[in-house]
Amino acid sequence: IASYYNTSLDLTCELGLYGQIEDYTIFIETEGKPQANFEAAGSTFCTGESVSFTDLSLENPTSWFWEFEGGNPATSDQQNPSGIVYDIPGDYEVTLTVENTEGISSFTIENIVEILPSPQTLVSFTDASCGGSDGQIDLTVYGGELPYTYLWSNGSTDQDLNNVMGGEYQVTITGNNSCEFT
């Protein structure tokens, strides 16, 4: 908010100066009440992924308070919080409250974050005999979205590994919704 004030000052009598008039224009800029606004860095995430938010508020807020329904952490006082993690699939709202010397403003966006389920797994295995290739790794996969794809560190794309040597194996399981578990 800007205000302009025009004034004329006649100094002839007060200062004993004759015929001198001063003109001044005074410009005073004041902040208004803040207007809370924000955005998320995306809208669809998988369980366990980190979400960041950006403050887009107007009128120069000096303090921020965020509430993340279903998020961890559930609140933040940072201007642009990051690292918010959602562990349960669903749609969540976020509220930002901002403040400056002129007032306070809150803004809520419902369903701003959609969290998709990531696959989870239970693993059972049979050790390979000494020097043998008779080991087995059996995955029981649940959650996420069917069908699943598998990519093992040895290049296999099967759900389970059979007839493998002793060693370390990693698998990335991807659900049809592109959420992964490693």
C-alpha positions in Angstrom: 0.0 0.0 0.0 1.5 3.3 -1.0 0.4 6.8 0.2 1.4 10.1 -1.3 1.3 13.3 0.7 1.8 16.7 -1.0 2.5 19.7 1.2 3.7 23.3 0.8 5.6 25.0 3.5 5.6 28.8 3.7 8.7 29.7 5.6 8.4 33.5 5.2 7.0 34.3 8.6 8.4 31.6 10.8 12.1 32.0 9.7 12.1 35.6 8.8 12.8 34.7 5.2 10.8 36.6 2.6 9.5 35.2 -0.6 10.7 31.6 0.0 8.2 28.8 -0.3 9.3 25.1 -0.1 7.3 22.3 -1.8 7.7 18.7 -0.6 6.3 15.4 -1.8 6.4 12.7 0.8 6.1 9.1 -0.3 5.3 6.6 2.5 5.1 2.9 1.6 3.4 0.6 4.1 3.0 -3.2 4.1 -0.4 -4.6 4.0 -1.8 -7.7 5.7 0.0 -10.8 4.3 -1.8 -13.0 1.8 -0.7 -16.7 2.4 -0.1 -18.8 -0.7 2.2 -21.7 -1.6 2.9 -24.6 -3.9 4.3 -28.2 -3.6 7.1 -29.5 -5.7 4.8 -31.9 -7.5 1.5 -33.5 -6.6 1.9 -37.2 -6.7 4.5 -39.1 -4.6 5.1 -42.6 -3.3 5.1 -43.6 0.4 8.3 -42.7 2.0 9.3 -40.0 -0.5 10.3 -36.5 0.6 8.0 -33.6 -0.4 9.1 -29.9 -0.5 6.9 -26.8 -0.3 7.5 -23.2 -1.5 6.0 -20.1 0.1 4.4 -17.8 -2.5 2.8 -15.4 0.0 2.4 -11.7 -0.7 3.1 -8.6 1.5 6.4 -9.8 3.1 5.5 -12.2 5.9 7.9 -12.4 8.8 6.8 -15.7 10.2 5.4 -19.0 8.8 3.6 -21.9 10.3 2.9 -25.0 8.2 0.6 -27.9 9.0 1.1 -31.1 7.0 -1.9 -33.5 7.5 -0.5 -37.0 7.6 3.1 -35.7 7.2 6.2 -36.2 9.2 7.1 -33.8 10.6 3.5 -32.6 11.1 4.4 -28.9 11.3 7.2 -26.5 10.3 8.1 -22.9 10.9 10.5 -22.7 7.9 9.7 -20.4 5.0 10.2 -23.2 2.4 10.1 -26.5 4.2 11.4 -29.7 2.7 11.8 -33.3 3.8 8.2 -33.8 4.6 7.5 -37.6 4.4 4.1 -39.3 4.1 4.1 -43.0 5.1 0.4 -43.8 4.5 -1.2 -43.7 1.0 -4.0 -41.1 0.6 -4.7 -37.5 -0.3 -3.6 -34.8 2.2 -4.2 -31.1 2.8 -1.6 -28.6 3.8 -2.2 -25.3 5.6 0.2 -22.3 5.7 -0.3 -19.4 8.2 1.8 -16.3 7.7 2.1 -13.2 9.7 3.6 -9.7 9.5 3.1 -6.5 11.5 -0.1 -5.8 9.7 -1.9 -9.1 10.4 -2.2 -12.8 9.8 -3.4 -15.0 7.0 -4.0 -18.7 6.5 -4.4 -20.7 3.3 -5.3 -24.4 3.0 -5.1 -26.5 -0.1 -7.0 -29.8 0.1 -5.7 -32.8 -1.7 -2.5 -31.0 -2.7 -0.5 -34.1 -2.0 -1.5 -37.6 -3.3 0.6 -40.4 -1.8 0.6 -43.7 -3.7 1.4 -47.1 -2.1 4.9 -48.5 -2.6 5.5 -52.2 -2.7 6.7 -53.9 0.4 8.3 -57.3 0.7 9.0 -60.2 3.1 12.2 -62.2 2.2 13.0 -65.8 2.9 16.2 -67.5 1.7 18.1 -70.7 1.6 21.9 -70.4 1.9 23.9 -71.9 -0.9 26.1 -74.9 0.1 29.8 -74.2 0.3 30.9 -73.3 -3.2 27.5 -74.4 -4.6 24.9 -72.7 -6.7 21.9 -74.0 -4.9 20.8 -70.9 -2.9 17.4 -69.5 -3.1 15.7 -66.1 -2.4 12.0 -66.0 -2.2 10.1 -62.7 -2.1 6.6 -62.2 -0.9 5.4 -58.8 -2.2 2.4 -56.9 -1.0 1.2 -53.3 -1.2 1.9 -51.1 -4.1 0.0 -51.6 -7.3 0.0 -54.7 -9.4 1.6 -55.9 -11.5 5.1 -55.7 -10.1 8.4 -55.7 -12.0 11.7 -57.0 -10.6 15.3 -56.1 -11.3 17.9 -57.9 -9.3 21.6 -56.8 -9.0 22.6 -59.9 -11.0 20.3 -58.8 -13.9 17.4 -61.3 -13.3 13.9 -60.0 -13.7 12.2 -62.9 -11.9 10.4 -62.5 -8.6 12.5 -65.1 -6.9 16.1 -66.2 -7.4 16.9 -69.9 -7.6 20.2 -71.8 -7.9 22.4 -68.8 -6.9 25.8 -68.8 -5.3 26.3 -67.3 -1.9 26.7 -63.5 -2.0 24.9 -60.3 -1.7 21.8 -59.6 -3.9 19.7 -56.5 -4.2 16.3 -56.2 -5.9 14.3 -53.2 -7.0 10.5 -53.9 -7.1 8.4 -51.5 -9.1 4.6 -51.3 -8.9 2.4 -50.4 -11.8 2.1 -46.9 -10.3 5.9 -46.5 -10.7 6.5 -46.6 -6.9 9.6 -48.6 -6.0 11.0 -50.6 -3.1 14.7 -51.6 -3.0 
